[in-house]
Amino acid sequence: MSSRWPAGRAGAGAIAGVAVLLVLTTADLGQHYQLPIGGAFALGLSRAFSLALVWLKPSVALPVSLMTAAITAALSTPTSSSEPWPWPVTTVFGHSIVLALIAARATAGGLRARSAVAAWWVGTQMVGVVAMMVAPGRGTWPGLVAMAVLSAVAVAVGELSRSRAEARRQLVAQEGISAAERAERARWQERARIARELHDVVAHHLSVVVVRADSAPHRLKALPEDAREEFAEIAEDARSSLTEMRRVLRLLREEPAGAEVSGELEPQPGLENLEKLVAATRRAGADVRLSVKHTEHAEHTEHAEHTEHAALEWPEVGGAVGMTVYRVVQEAVSNAVRHAPGAVVEVEVERLGDAVAVRVENGVANGGDRPVEAPGSGHGVVGMRERIALLDGEFWAGVTADGGYLVEVRLPLDKGGNA
């Protein structure tokens, strides 16, 4: 228990309580008991001092209060049989108040402090019993009941007050923990979003740089030797950049146990940007073919209208769905270019009633040769899967029967992409 006088209104109230107890005790003992006014004032001062010790020195407040009660019983003789003894009224109330306040402030000591309060209550009743046995003519045994009952009620009220204050402190602490957890979760979500955007955007363009630099000597036959070496160094630097960036991405994506990653989708590129994406990849030497299908009802796909990339008519899909389709195609094409150079990459976007389907498939690298080993973080498929899960879509990726690779996605339009 802290030993500090309360501040503000509480402190003023404590001073008033101590002063009132001093006056009432002095008046009670001086008028109703055979005590000189000086003795009554001394006992009143001791009674008020025991109350002040609740804040100044809590550990000795109860001993001083009980000692004052015992001295009061020993020195006071009732002026009439109607006056209570061994516990005058001010003793009953003053000692009960001290018990209540100590019980209410027993949080720091825990169970031991509360047990000590109960022990002091028992000790108070024992002092009363001893007083009646020593001087049975001054009072009656039923006179002990008032102190026993009122002090027990005081201890119970103090305990209830302590429990309520403790519950309030725990609630405040829990709210602080919850706020900290929300802030931490938001921080990890933002890190995951940044990692995903870096992987989808920067990694894609660096992969294109690698492919273009590697293929330049084969596409441009008249290059001098120093230019070929320059392109080789550019490709090597780009590969190193990819490796370093993916190390950073692994750090960004390291999440605490149980952290929930979502990530915020912002209105960035959409379906209308797919042609530019494919065109940029073609300039790197890749054979990418883009087509769009419009189907009014998903169950009637055989009646779909097909348009080739020369005159694409994009379905009215925007928002998070359009951006997610773009990112999935970007990642799937980037993987195909990196791992299967020379293979044909088929990109198909289809509007199926209230959903959009995406299919990206590539054949085997170099027309049947073993796939080219290229640095990869493994986060591409994870990132695609996370994006699709955010919109309650369906995702599948895997090796095809002929050794190629296929990515299939289906996204409902009611998750941010309604026309």
C-alpha positions as CSV (number, residue, x, y, z in Angstrom):
1,M,0.0,0.0,0.0
2,S,1.3,3.4,-0.9
3,S,2.0,6.0,1.8
4,R,1.0,9.2,0.2
5,W,-1.6,11.7,1.2
6,P,-4.3,12.0,-1.4
7,A,-4.3,15.0,-3.7
8,G,-7.1,17.4,-4.6
9,R,-10.6,16.9,-3.3
10,A,-9.8,13.5,-1.8
11,G,-7.0,15.1,0.2
12,A,-9.3,17.9,1.4
13,G,-11.9,15.3,2.4
14,A,-9.3,13.2,4.3
15,I,-8.3,16.3,6.3
16,A,-12.0,17.1,7.0
17,G,-12.6,13.5,8.2
18,V,-9.6,13.6,10.6
19,A,-10.7,16.9,12.0
20,V,-14.3,15.8,12.5
21,L,-13.3,12.6,14.1
22,L,-11.1,14.6,16.6
23,V,-13.9,16.9,17.6
24,L,-16.5,14.1,17.9
25,T,-14.3,11.8,19.9
26,T,-13.3,14.6,22.3
27,A,-16.9,15.6,22.8
28,D,-18.2,12.1,23.2
29,L,-15.6,11.0,25.8
30,G,-15.8,14.3,27.6
31,Q,-19.6,14.3,28.0
32,H,-20.6,10.6,28.3
33,Y,-17.6,9.2,30.2
34,Q,-15.8,10.1,33.4
35,L,-12.7,11.6,31.8
36,P,-11.2,15.1,32.2
37,I,-11.4,17.2,29.1
38,G,-7.6,16.9,28.6
39,G,-7.7,13.2,28.6
40,A,-10.7,13.2,26.2
41,F,-8.8,15.5,23.9
42,A,-5.7,13.3,24.1
43,L,-7.7,10.2,23.2
44,G,-9.5,12.1,20.4
45,L,-6.2,13.2,19.0
46,S,-4.9,9.6,19.1
47,R,-8.1,8.5,17.4
48,A,-7.8,11.1,14.6
49,F,-4.1,10.3,14.2
50,S,-4.9,6.6,13.6
51,L,-7.2,7.7,10.7
52,A,-4.5,10.0,9.3
53,L,-2.0,7.1,9.4
54,V,-4.2,5.2,6.9
55,W,-2.5,7.4,4.2
56,L,0.7,8.4,5.9
57,K,1.8,5.0,7.3
58,P,-0.8,2.3,6.4
59,S,1.1,-0.6,8.1
60,V,0.8,1.0,11.6
61,A,-2.7,2.5,11.2
62,L,-4.6,-0.5,12.6
63,P,-2.2,-1.2,15.5
64,V,-2.5,2.5,16.6
65,S,-6.3,2.5,16.1
66,L,-6.8,-0.7,18.2
67,M,-4.3,0.5,20.8
68,T,-6.3,3.7,21.1
69,A,-9.5,1.7,21.4
70,A,-8.0,-0.4,24.2
71,I,-6.7,2.6,26.2
72,T,-10.1,4.3,25.8
73,A,-11.8,1.3,27.2
74,A,-9.3,1.1,30.1
75,L,-9.6,4.8,31.1
76,S,-13.2,5.6,30.4
77,T,-16.1,4.8,32.7
78,P,-19.7,5.5,31.5
79,T,-21.6,8.2,33.2
80,S,-24.8,6.1,33.0
81,S,-25.7,2.5,32.1
82,S,-27.1,3.7,28.8
83,E,-23.6,4.5,27.4
84,P,-21.9,1.8,25.5
85,W,-18.7,0.2,26.9
86,P,-16.0,-1.0,26.2
87,W,-16.6,0.6,22.8
88,P,-17.9,4.2,22.8
89,V,-19.7,5.2,19.7
90,T,-16.8,7.2,18.3
91,T,-14.5,4.2,18.9
92,V,-16.8,1.9,17.0
93,F,-17.1,4.3,14.0
94,G,-13.5,5.5,14.0
95,H,-12.0,2.0,14.2
96,S,-14.5,0.6,11.6
97,I,-13.5,3.5,9.2
98,V,-9.8,2.6,9.6
99,L,-10.6,-1.1,8.9
100,A,-12.6,-0.2,5.8
101,L,-10.0,2.1,4.4
102,I,-7.1,-0.4,5.0
103,A,-9.1,-3.2,3.4
104,A,-9.9,-1.0,0.4
105,R,-6.2,-0.2,0.0
106,A,-4.9,-3.7,0.5
107,T,-4.3,-4.3,-3.3
108,A,-0.5,-3.9,-3.1
109,G,-0.1,-6.6,-0.4
110,G,-2.5,-9.0,-2.1
111,L,-3.9,-11.9,-0.1
112,R,-1.4,-11.4,2.8
113,A,-2.7,-7.8,3.3
114,R,-6.3,-8.9,3.3
115,S,-5.6,-11.7,5.7
116,A,-3.9,-9.2,8.0
117,V,-7.1,-7.0,8.0
118,A,-9.2,-10.1,8.9
119,A,-6.7,-10.9,11.7
120,W,-7.0,-7.3,13.1
121,W,-10.8,-7.6,13.1
122,V,-10.5,-10.8,15.1
123,G,-8.0,-9.1,17.4
124,T,-10.5,-6.2,18.0
125,Q,-13.2,-8.6,19.1
126,M,-10.7,-10.3,21.5
127,V,-9.8,-7.0,23.1
128,G,-13.5,-6.4,23.8
129,V,-13.9,-9.8,25.3
130,V,-10.8,-9.2,27.6
131,A,-12.2,-5.8,28.6
132,M,-15.5,-7.3,29.7
133,M,-13.8,-10.0,31.6
134,V,-11.6,-7.5,33.5
135,A,-14.3,-5.0,34.2
136,P,-17.7,-6.7,33.8
137,G,-19.6,-4.0,35.7
138,R,-18.9,-1.2,33.3
139,G,-20.8,-2.7,30.3
140,T,-22.8,-5.6,29.0
141,W,-21.9,-8.5,26.7
142,P,-24.4,-7.5,24.0
143,G,-22.5,-4.2,23.9
144,L,-19.8,-6.0,22.0
145,V,-22.2,-6.8,19.1
146,A,-22.2,-3.3,17.7
147,M,-18.4,-3.3,17.2
148,A,-18.4,-6.9,15.8
149,V,-21.1,-6.2,13.3
150,L,-20.1,-2.7,12.2
151,S,-16.4,-3.5,11.9
152,A,-17.3,-6.7,9.9
153,V,-19.4,-4.6,7.5
154,A,-16.6,-2.1,7.2
155,V,-14.2,-4.9,6.2
156,A,-16.7,-6.2,3.7
157,V,-17.3,-2.8,2.2
158,G,-13.5,-2.2,2.0
159,E,-13.0,-5.5,0.2
160,L,-15.8,-4.7,-2.3
161,S,-14.2,-1.3,-2.9
162,R,-10.8,-2.9,-3.4
163,S,-12.2,-5.5,-5.8
164,R,-14.0,-2.9,-7.8
165,A,-10.9,-0.7,-8.1
166,E,-8.8,-3.7,-9.0
167,A,-11.3,-4.7,-11.8
168,R,-11.2,-1.1,-13.1
169,R,-7.4,-1.1,-13.2
170,Q,-7.4,-4.5,-15.0
171,L,-9.9,-3.2,-17.5
172,V,-7.8,-0.1,-18.2
173,A,-4.7,-2.3,-18.5
174,Q,-6.5,-4.7,-20.8
175,E,-7.7,-1.8,-23.0
176,G,-4.1,-0.6,-23.2
177,I,-2.9,-4.1,-24.2
178,S,-5.7,-4.3,-26.8
179,A,-4.7,-0.9,-28.2
180,A,-1.1,-2.0,-28.4
181,E,-2.0,-5.3,-30.0
182,R,-4.1,-3.5,-32.6
183,A,-1.3,-1.1,-33.3
184,E,1.2,-4.0,-33.6
185,R,-1.2,-5.9,-35.9
186,A,-1.7,-2.8,-38.1
187,R,2.1,-2.5,-38.3
188,W,2.6,-6.1,-39.5
189,Q,-0.3,-5.7,-42.0
190,E,1.4,-2.7,-43.4
191,R,4.7,-4.4,-43.6
192,A,3.1,-7.3,-45.4
193,R,1.3,-5.0,-47.8
194,I,4.6,-3.1,-48.6
195,A,6.4,-6.5,-49.1
196,R,3.6,-7.6,-51.5
197,E,3.7,-4.4,-53.5
198,L,7.5,-4.4,-53.7
199,H,7.4,-8.0,-54.9
200,D,4.6,-7.5,-57.4
201,V,5.9,-4.2,-58.9
202,V,9.7,-4.0,-58.4
203,A,10.5,-7.7,-58.8
204,H,8.4,-7.9,-62.0
205,H,10.3,-5.0,-63.6
206,L,13.7,-6.3,-62.5
207,S,12.8,-9.7,-63.9
208,V,12.0,-8.0,-67.2
209,V,15.4,-6.1,-67.1
210,V,17.2,-9.5,-66.6
211,V,15.4,-11.1,-69.5
212,R,16.0,-8.2,-71.8
213,A,19.6,-7.8,-70.9
214,D,20.2,-11.6,-71.3
215,S,18.4,-11.8,-74.6
216,A,19.9,-8.6,-76.1
217,P,23.0,-10.2,-77.6
218,H,20.7,-12.8,-79.4
219,R,18.1,-10.3,-80.5
220,L,20.7,-7.6,-81.7
221,K,23.1,-9.5,-83.8
222,A,25.4,-6.6,-84.7
223,L,26.3,-5.7,-81.1
224,P,30.0,-5.2,-80.5
225,E,31.8,-7.2,-77.8
226,D,31.9,-4.4,-75.2
227,A,28.2,-3.9,-75.6
228,R,27.6,-7.6,-75.0
229,E,29.7,-7.4,-71.8
230,E,27.8,-4.3,-70.7
231,F,24.5,-6.2,-71.1
232,A,25.8,-9.1,-69.2
233,E,26.9,-6.8,-66.3
234,I,23.4,-5.2,-66.4
235,A,21.8,-8.6,-66.1
236,E,24.1,-9.6,-63.3
237,D,23.5,-6.4,-61.4
238,A,19.7,-6.9,-61.8
239,R,19.9,-10.4,-60.5
240,S,21.9,-9.2,-57.5
241,S,19.3,-6.5,-56.9
242,L,16.6,-9.1,-57.1
243,T,18.4,-11.3,-54.5
244,E,19.0,-8.4,-52.1
245,M,15.4,-7.1,-52.5
246,R,14.0,-10.6,-51.7
247,R,16.2,-10.7,-48.5
248,V,14.5,-7.4,-47.5
249,L,11.1,-8.9,-48.4
250,R,11.8,-11.9,-46.1
251,L,12.5,-9.5,-43.2
252,L,9.3,-7.5,-44.0
253,R,7.2,-10.7,-44.1
254,E,8.5,-12.2,-40.9
255,E,5.4,-12.0,-38.7
256,P,4.9,-12.6,-34.9
257,A,3.1,-15.9,-34.0
258,G,-0.6,-15.6,-34.5
259,A,-0.4,-12.3,-36.4
260,E,-3.2,-11.9,-38.9
261,V,-2.1,-10.5,-42.2
262,S,-4.6,-8.8,-44.4
263,G,-3.2,-5.8,-46.2
264,E,-5.0,-2.8,-47.6
265,L,-5.8,-2.8,-51.3
266,E,-5.5,0.6,-52.9
267,P,-6.9,1.6,-56.3
268,Q,-3.8,1.1,-58.5
269,P,-3.6,-0.6,-61.9
270,G,-6.7,-2.4,-63.2
271,L,-7.7,-4.5,-66.2
272,E,-7.2,-1.6,-68.6
273,N,-3.5,-1.7,-67.8
274,L,-3.0,-5.3,-68.8
275,E,-2.3,-4.5,-72.4
276,K,0.6,-2.2,-71.4
277,L,1.9,-4.9,-69.1
278,V,1.8,-7.5,-71.9
279,A,3.3,-5.1,-74.4
280,A,6.3,-4.3,-72.1
281,T,6.9,-8.1,-71.6
282,R,6.8,-8.7,-75.3
283,R,9.4,-6.0,-75.8
284,A,11.6,-8.2,-73.6
285,G,11.3,-11.0,-76.2
286,A,8.6,-13.0,-74.5
287,D,5.7,-14.5,-76.4
288,V,2.7,-13.4,-74.4
289,R,-0.8,-13.7,-75.8
290,L,-3.7,-11.9,-74.2
291,S,-7.4,-12.5,-74.7
292,V,-10.7,-11.4,-73.1
293,K,-14.0,-13.2,-73.0
294,H,-17.5,-11.9,-72.0
295,T,-20.0,-14.4,-70.8
296,E,-23.4,-13.2,-69.5
297,H,-24.0,-16.4,-67.5
298,A,-21.3,-18.6,-66.1
299,E,-23.1,-21.8,-67.0
300,H,-23.2,-20.9,-70.7
301,T,-19.5,-20.5,-71.4
302,E,-19.8,-22.1,-74.8
303,H,-21.6,-18.9,-76.0
304,A,-18.8,-16.6,-74.8
305,E,-17.7,-13.7,-77.0
306,H,-13.9,-13.8,-77.6
307,T,-11.8,-10.8,-78.6
308,E,-8.1,-11.0,-79.4
309,H,-5.6,-8.6,-78.0
310,A,-5.8,-6.5,-81.2
311,A,-9.2,-5.0,-80.2
312,L,-9.8,-5.8,-76.6
313,E,-13.1,-4.9,-75.0
314,W,-12.6,-5.0,-71.3
315,P,-15.4,-6.0,-69.0
316,E,-16.5,-3.3,-66.5
317,V,-14.5,-4.5,-63.5
318,G,-12.8,-2.0,-61.2
319,G,-11.8,-1.4,-57.7
320,A,-10.0,-4.1,-55.7
321,V,-11.0,-6.9,-58.1
322,G,-9.5,-5.1,-61.1
323,M,-6.3,-4.3,-59.3
324,T,-6.0,-7.9,-57.9
325,V,-6.5,-9.3,-61.5
326,Y,-3.7,-7.0,-62.7
327,R,-1.3,-8.1,-59.9
328,V,-2.0,-11.8,-60.4
329,V,-1.4,-11.6,-64.1
330,Q,1.7,-9.5,-63.5
331,E,3.1,-12.1,-61.1
332,A,2.2,-15.1,-63.2
333,V,3.7,-13.6,-66.4
334,S,6.8,-12.5,-64.5
335,N,7.3,-16.1,-63.2
336,A,6.7,-17.5,-66.7
337,V,9.3,-15.2,-68.2
338,R,11.8,-15.9,-65.5
339,H,11.4,-19.7,-65.2
340,A,10.3,-20.6,-68.7
341,P,12.0,-18.3,-71.3
342,G,10.9,-19.0,-74.8
343,A,7.6,-20.6,-73.8
344,V,4.3,-19.2,-75.0
345,V,2.4,-17.5,-72.2
346,E,-1.4,-17.5,-72.6
347,V,-3.3,-14.9,-70.5
348,E,-7.1,-15.1,-70.5
349,V,-9.5,-12.9,-68.6
350,E,-13.2,-13.8,-68.7
351,R,-16.3,-12.2,-67.2
352,L,-18.6,-14.9,-66.0
353,G,-21.8,-13.2,-64.9
354,D,-21.1,-12.1,-61.3
355,A,-17.5,-13.2,-61.3
356,V,-14.2,-12.7,-63.1
357,A,-12.0,-15.7,-64.1
358,V,-8.3,-15.4,-64.9
359,R,-6.1,-18.0,-66.5
360,V,-2.3,-17.7,-67.1
361,E,-0.6,-20.7,-68.6
362,N,2.9,-21.2,-70.1
363,G,4.5,-24.2,-71.8
364,V,7.8,-25.7,-71.1
365,A,10.9,-23.5,-71.3
366,N,12.8,-23.2,-74.6
367,G,10.4,-25.5,-76.4
368,G,11.0,-28.5,-74.2
369,D,14.3,-27.9,-72.4
370,R,14.7,-28.0,-68.7
371,P,13.2,-24.9,-67.0
372,V,15.8,-22.2,-66.4
373,E,16.9,-21.8,-62.8
374,A,16.2,-18.2,-61.7
375,P,16.4,-16.6,-58.2
376,G,13.0,-16.6,-56.5
377,S,11.8,-15.9,-53.0
378,G,8.7,-18.2,-53.0
379,H,6.6,-15.2,-52.1
380,G,4.9,-14.8,-55.5
381,V,2.4,-17.6,-55.1
382,V,1.9,-16.7,-51.4
383,G,1.2,-13.1,-52.3
384,M,-1.3,-14.1,-55.1
385,R,-3.1,-16.5,-52.7
386,E,-3.3,-13.8,-50.0
387,R,-4.8,-11.3,-52.5
388,I,-7.4,-13.7,-53.7
389,A,-8.3,-14.8,-50.1
390,L,-8.9,-11.1,-49.2
391,L,-11.7,-11.0,-51.8
392,D,-13.1,-14.5,-51.0
393,G,-12.0,-15.8,-54.4
394,E,-10.7,-19.1,-55.6
395,F,-7.0,-19.7,-56.5
396,W,-5.1,-22.6,-58.0
397,A,-1.5,-22.9,-59.3
398,G,0.5,-25.8,-60.3
399,V,2.4,-27.8,-63.0
400,T,0.4,-29.0,-66.0
401,A,0.5,-32.4,-67.5
402,D,2.9,-31.3,-70.3
403,G,5.3,-29.8,-67.9
404,G,4.1,-26.2,-68.1
405,Y,2.6,-24.1,-65.4
406,L,-0.9,-22.9,-64.9
407,V,-2.5,-20.2,-62.6
408,E,-6.3,-20.0,-62.3
409,V,-8.2,-17.4,-60.4
410,R,-11.9,-16.7,-59.9
411,L,-13.1,-13.6,-58.1
412,P,-16.6,-12.6,-57.1
413,L,-17.6,-9.1,-58.2
414,D,-19.4,-8.3,-55.0
415,K,-16.1,-8.0,-53.2
416,G,-15.1,-4.6,-54.5
417,G,-15.4,-5.0,-58.3
418,N,-19.0,-4.5,-59.2
419,A,-19.6,-2.5,-62.4
